[in-house]
Structures are given as structure tokens and as C-alpha cells.
């Protein structure tokens, strides 16, 4: 698959997730086979206001490339200005969020709320395309509500604006992330546009990834929640697609070492205090499915230092192997 002039070395990429897909997690996923990564979504308006936190979220590492920066906003001129400012971080392409269902985003006429105005979607894409010299993509949903299912119309509008690829999450805004997911809408979008279409929604392992590709004909897949505590999913998918039919279950020691390395990376980027607060949820994901996982999560929620995490990992390994 190619996004504009960017070659993508595989079919499965890491989806943007607010508060999750930071530099550390993107690098871990890339190391484990993610064909591309996407930053947490960032407010274009925040960038234009010189917000330091927004700018810090866009810091990229070559180890996780190709990487896209995802922006959100509802004003074409502000989105274009934010895109121009984001270019100092040298993204491989820019992505526009038109799918976030969170009330604080959609309630402010951004994210999935944009799908109610296909012509505005076209103008947003066109404004950014005219401003930057890298490809521009969009991420949309099935629609805003069951009575407003218009992913095909929005995708065509975005393509008309110059979008180089379109990612489709197979749920409406009001579904949030609840089942069921509708892969048929991804297929419908794929048949309606000429640019690459990337499927998203309920791909949790290699077999479900292969099923989405087969059922929808999409060109690539975005993995979101399926990668939480499980960055090995990307290598699994690529192996499965290449007929190896592998489903890899990492040993506990590898899971814990990966968690420790991810945390060390996060500390190097954010400092120990902030990194350890954010590591609490990641620790819970890496320990999901273990006997006594609930107790480990409770202990993780009290961590404040890297030494606390080391102690927890030693405890987990001792109890699980004892």
C-alpha cells in the first residue's frame, strides 16, 4: 500500500488513541511489526495558540516511522495553519480526525460531528492539502447516528478535497466502541473511492485481521484496542497474511520486559512523574489475563516511581512462576 508517495511496509498500523499512542508506545509497536503509527490527536487551534503540551505530543522518533500526525478542528483556515505548524516535526503525512466520538470533541463540532457536513469535510481536507507538501488522510466513522449513515458520501467528499487515503471505523458516533461493528460499510467505502481505504474496528488478532481484509477488500488495517498490552499483534498479522498462520503468545518474561522498556522510553520523554502516572494503565493491559490480574492492577494504580514498577514485575513473575 502507498499513501501518496509514502510506501507502507505492511498491512497493519497502530491507530491513534488519545492518552495511549505516545512516542514510547509507538516505538514499541513499530519494533514489533506495526507498518505505520499515528500520534494522539492534537488540536489545530491549540497549535496556533502556541500551546506547549499540544506541540510536545507531536514529537516524533525515526524508530517509529512511517508516522502520521493526527489533527482535529472544524475551521479550514485554522486547521491549515495548525497543519503548517505541525510540519516542523517532519511527519510522513497528516491525518484529519473526523471520527472521534468523545463528547468533548464531537460536542464542539469536531471529530465525528463533522460527518454531518460532507461539504465542510471536503473544504477541511482541501485547505490542508493546499498548505502542506505531504499526503493528507482522514479517519471517519460509519456515520453520526443510525439515521445518519453517510460514510460513503463523506469519503467521496474527502477524496474530492484531495485525501490520499481514508480510514473507516465501522461504528456510528453514538455507538462509541460498543458492538456490533459493521465491516460492510468499510467495503462500501472501498468500492466508492479510488484512494486506499483502511479498515478499523474489532480487529483483535491475526485471524480477525485476515477476515476484515477478505470481507471488505480494504488496503490496510488500523489496530487500536487490540494492541493494548499486546504490541506483538502486528507481527502476528503480517505472519498470518504471509501464510505462516502464527498466533504468538509471548512468555511472561517478555511481556514484563517490554513493559519496562516502554516505561523507560516514556520516562526519557516525559520525566518519571508523568510517565509513571500514564504507565499505570499500560501495566494493567500487559498483565491482562494473568491469575490475580485485578490485584496487580490495584498495585499498579499506586505506582509513582520506576522502582515501584520493577518491584511489581518481580512480584508478578515470582507468583506466576511459583
Secondary structure, 3 states (H helix, E strand, C coil): CEECCEECCCCEEECCCCCCCCHHHHHHHHHCCCCCEECCCEEHHHHHCCCHHHHHCCCCCHHHCCEEEEEECCCHHHHHHHHHHHHHHCCCEEEEEECCCCHHHHCCCCHHHHHHCHHHHHHHHHHHHHHCCCEEEEEEEEECCCCCCCHHHHHHHHHHHCCCEEEEEEEEHHHCCCCCCCCHHHHHHHHHCCCEEEEECCCCCHHHHHHHHHHHCCCEEEECHHHCCCCCHHHHHHHHHCCCCCCCCCCHHHHHHHHHHHHHHHHHHHCHHHHHHHHHHHHHHHCCCCCCHHHHHHHHCCCCCHHHHHHHHHHHHHHHHC
